[in-house]
Amino acid sequence: MIHFIDLKKQQDIIRKRLDKRISSLLDHNNYIMGPEVFELEEKLAQYVSVKHCISCSSGTDALLIPLMAMGIGPGDAILTPSFTYIATAEVIRLVGATPVFVDIDPDTFNINPDLIPEAVQFALRKGLNPKVIIPVDLFGFPADYEKIEKYANENNLLILEDAAQGFGGSINEKKAGSFGNVAATSFFPAKPLGCYGDGGAIFTDDDDLAQIMLSIRVHGSGIDKYDNVRLGINSRLDTLQAAVLLEKLAIFPDETIKRNKVAQYYSLNMQEYLKAPNIPEGFISSWAQYSVLARSNIERELIIKHLKEAEIPSMIYYRLPLHLQEVFSDLEYVKGDFPVSEDSAERIFSIPMHPYLEKGEQDDIIEALN
């Protein structure tokens, strides 16, 4: 049986070390903010090459906490792509700010940086104050941060990198999670580096911002959690999840290499009628998903039906762009506002992708797509 993501094969590799980690945890009984949490934060910071890593309870909180720490609120505009998961824009609304959507690049599915100035002007016409841009490293592929940083500097925007899918990717050896003022990632089990529940992490080189985010993570704590100096949330990473992530992180660099080999084999053998992902020179993806475009919505549905008959799983990320979601209907976007996002949503689908996908399994998938 072909799995969309095969966590069982991965677990077989780390099982003995994982059992040892969990046994140690059960011995010391520090289930909340135990030593494994701080060990993980140190190793994640080293991996990404940033000064501070702050673990938290989910990728969504990893986006929310920086916005709270920056003081973002009502009247502020946050620029972000329409073609992404709801969490990216959800946190904007949770702090009282307004999402201003931006269309994507047709080749990478990431935010189109050249449209940032237009989005800034749109926000200003709405009487909003543009404060932050949240690029998304979609499907494991980092956004074009060279251009994003240029436009951000010109328009006095802070950058919050959404690396929930991009952790492990890089641009010219600079790791996802190290771009912009602050970055967020997710450890949801399906992510390139995932735990066995929910979890997330925040990365920054800003000392002051890091201290505020540490406080927000535990109810706005000061000297201790009973000394509350600001509004915060309860967003601690469970020690158990930290123990799991430590063992997964140990094999993660090797898994990233294997993911890229799987992706390369797909791309070299992909059917001509499907548009495969385009990775520019100097970019490395962590391949959270391997997504392709069919020629039409009808063709996509036929392909998915055929794959299902062949017992090959597939997924669609995402059927409906955020600007057309009911939750954002008050923003008064309409169909046609972001044509690339809308076209991608009509045609995109993802096929199995994980480090332990064998060539024989890939051949079966490729044959079924033919």
Residue pairs with C-beta under 8 A, 6 or more apart in sequence:
1 311
2 311
2 312
2 313
2 352
2 357
2 361
2 364
2 365
3 313
3 352
3 354
4 313
4 314
4 315
4 352
4 353
4 354
5 189
5 190
5 352
5 353
5 354
6 354
6 356
6 357
7 189
7 194
9 354
9 356
10 248
10 251
10 255
10 354
10 355
10 356
11 18
13 251
14 247
14 248
14 250
14 251
17 247
17 250
18 243
18 244
18 247
21 36
21 243
21 244
21 246
21 247
22 240
22 243
24 243
25 31
25 34
25 36
25 239
25 240
25 243
28 34
28 35
30 239
31 238
31 239
31 240
32 236
32 238
32 239
33 236
33 239
34 239
34 242
35 239
36 239
36 242
36 243
36 246
37 55
37 236
37 237
37 239
37 242
39 242
39 246
40 55
40 237
40 242
40 245
40 246
40 249
41 53
41 54
41 55
41 201
42 53
43 246
43 249
44 53
44 55
44 201
44 203
44 249
45 51
45 52
45 53
45 203
47 175
47 249
47 252
48 175
48 176
48 177
48 178
48 183
48 203
49 174
49 175
49 178
50 177
50 178
50 183
50 203
50 204
50 205
51 204
51 205
51 207
51 210
52 202
52 203
52 204
52 205
52 206
52 207
52 210
53 201
53 202
53 203
54 65
54 201
54 202
54 203
54 204
54 210
54 213
54 214
54 217
55 199
55 200
55 201
55 202
55 236
55 237
55 242
56 62
56 65
56 199
56 200
56 201
56 202
56 217
56 235
56 236
56 237
57 198
57 199
57 200
57 234
57 235
57 236
57 237
57 238
58 186
58 188
58 198
58 199
58 200
58 235
59 87
59 164
59 184
59 185
59 186
59 187
59 188
59 191
59 198
59 199
59 200
60 87
60 90
60 91
60 186
60 200
61 200
61 233
61 235
62 164
62 184
62 185
62 186
62 200
62 201
62 202
63 87
63 88
63 91
63 134
63 160
63 162
63 164
63 184
64 91
64 94
64 95
64 233
65 202
65 213
65 216
65 217
65 233
65 235
66 160
66 182
66 184
66 202
66 204
66 209
66 213
67 78
67 91
67 92
67 95
67 97
67 132
67 160
68 95
68 216
68 231
68 232
68 233
69 209
69 212
69 213
69 216
70 131
70 132
70 158
70 209
72 78
72 92
72 95
72 96
72 97
72 131
72 132
73 95
73 96
73 97
74 96
74 97
75 97
75 127
75 128
75 129
76 96
76 97
76 98
76 128
76 129
76 130
76 131
76 132
77 97
77 98
77 99
77 100
77 123
77 126
77 128
77 129
77 130
77 131
78 92
78 97
78 98
78 99
78 100
78 131
78 132
78 133
78 134
79 100
79 101
79 102
79 116
79 119
79 120
79 123
79 130
79 132
79 133
79 134
79 157
80 88
80 89
80 92
80 99
80 100
80 101
80 102
80 111
80 133
80 134
80 135
80 136
80 162
81 88
81 101
81 102
81 103
81 104
81 110
81 111
81 135
81 136
81 138
81 341
82 101
82 102
82 103
82 104
82 321
82 322
82 323
82 338
82 341
83 103
83 104
83 109
83 138
83 318
83 321
83 322
83 338
83 340
83 341
83 344
83 345
84 136
84 138
84 162
84 318
84 322
85 164
85 317
85 318
86 322
86 325
86 327
87 164
88 134
88 136
88 162
88 322
89 99
89 101
89 322
89 328
92 98
92 99
92 134
93 99
93 327
97 131
98 123
98 126
98 128
98 331
99 322
99 328
99 331
100 119
100 122
100 123
100 126
100 128
100 130
101 119
101 321
101 322
101 323
101 331
101 333
101 337
101 338
102 111
102 112
102 115
102 116
102 119
102 338
103 111
103 112
103 115
103 338
103 339
103 340
103 341
104 110
104 111
104 112
104 138
104 338
104 340
104 341
104 344
105 111
105 112
105 144
105 340
106 340
106 343
106 344
107 278
108 138
108 141
108 143
108 144
108 277
108 278
108 280
109 138
109 139
109 141
109 277
109 291
109 344
109 348
110 135
110 136
110 137
110 138
110 141
110 142
110 143
110 144
111 133
111 135
111 136
111 143
111 148
112 340
113 143
113 144
113 147
113 148
113 150
113 151
114 147
116 133
116 148
116 151
116 152
116 155
116 157
117 151
117 154
117 155
119 130
120 130
120 155
120 157
123 129
123 130
124 130
130 155
130 156
130 157
131 157
131 158
132 157
132 158
132 159
132 160
133 148
133 151
133 152
133 157
133 158
133 159
133 160
134 159
134 160
134 161
134 162
135 143
135 145
135 148
135 159
135 161
135 162
135 179
135 180
136 143
136 162
136 164
136 165
136 166
137 143
137 161
137 162
137 163
137 164
137 165
137 166
137 169
137 176
138 165
138 166
139 165
139 277
139 285
139 287
139 288
139 289
139 290
139 291
139 317
139 350
140 165
140 166
140 168
140 169
140 192
140 259
140 285
140 286
140 287
140 288
140 289
141 166
141 169
141 277
141 279
141 283
141 285
142 163
142 166
142 169
142 170
142 171
142 176
142 179
142 283
142 285
143 161
143 179
145 159
145 161
145 171
145 179
145 180
146 171
148 159
148 179
148 180
149 159
149 179
149 180
151 157
152 158
152 159
152 180
158 180
158 181
158 182
159 179
159 180
159 181
159 182
160 180
160 181
160 182
160 183
160 184
161 176
161 177
161 179
161 180
161 182
161 183
161 184
162 183
162 184
163 169
163 176
163 177
163 179
163 183
163 184
163 185
163 203
164 184
164 185
164 186
164 188
164 191
164 200
165 186
165 191
165 192
165 286
165 288
165 289
166 176
166 177
166 185
166 285
166 286
166 288
167 176
167 177
167 185
167 186
167 191
167 192
167 193
167 286
168 175
168 176
168 192
168 193
168 252
168 256
168 259
168 286
169 175
169 176
169 283
169 284
169 285
169 286
170 176
170 283
170 284
171 179
171 282
171 283
171 284
172 282
176 183
176 185
176 286
177 183
177 185
177 201
177 203
178 203
181 204
181 206
181 209
182 202
182 203
182 204
182 206
182 209
182 213
183 202
183 203
183 204
184 200
184 201
184 202
184 203
185 191
185 193
185 200
185 201
185 203
186 199
186 200
187 193
187 194
187 195
187 198
187 199
187 200
187 201
187 241
187 245
188 194
188 195
188 198
188 199
189 195
189 196
189 197
190 288
191 288
192 252
192 255
192 256
192 259
192 286
192 287
192 288
193 245
193 248
193 249
193 252
194 248
195 241
195 242
195 244
195 245
195 248
196 240
196 241
196 244
197 238
197 240
197 241
198 241
199 237
199 238
199 241
199 242
199 245
200 237
201 237
202 213
204 210
204 213
212 230
215 221
215 222
215 229
215 230
215 232
216 230
216 231
216 232
216 233
216 235
217 232
217 233
217 235
217 236
218 225
218 232
218 234
218 235
218 236
219 225
219 228
219 232
219 233
219 234
220 228
220 229
220 230
220 231
220 232
221 227
221 228
221 229
221 232
222 228
222 229
254 355
255 355
256 284
256 286
256 355
258 355
258 356
259 285
259 286
259 287
259 353
259 354
259 355
260 284
260 285
260 287
262 287
262 290
262 353
262 354
262 355
262 357
262 362
263 277
263 285
263 287
263 290
263 353
265 359
265 362
266 276
266 290
266 351
266 362
266 366
267 276
267 277
269 362
269 363
269 366
270 276
270 292
270 366
270 369
271 366
271 369
271 370
273 294
273 295
273 299
274 292
274 293
274 294
274 369
275 292
275 293
276 292
277 285
277 290
277 291
277 292
279 285
287 353
288 353
289 315
289 317
289 350
289 353
290 350
290 351
290 352
290 353
291 317
291 348
291 349
291 350
292 348
292 349
292 350
292 351
293 344
293 347
293 348
294 300
294 303
294 347
294 348
294 349
295 347
296 346
296 347
297 346
297 347
299 347
300 316
300 346
300 347
300 348
300 349
303 314
303 349
303 369
304 314
304 316
304 349
306 368
307 313
307 314
307 351
307 365
307 368
307 369
308 314
310 364
310 368
312 351
312 352
312 364
312 365
312 368
313 352
314 349
314 350
314 351
314 352
315 349
315 350
316 348
316 349
316 350
317 348
317 350
318 345
318 348
319 345
320 345
321 338
321 341
321 342
321 345
322 328
323 331
323 333
323 337
323 338
323 341
324 333
324 335
324 342
335 342
336 342
351 365
351 369
352 361
352 365
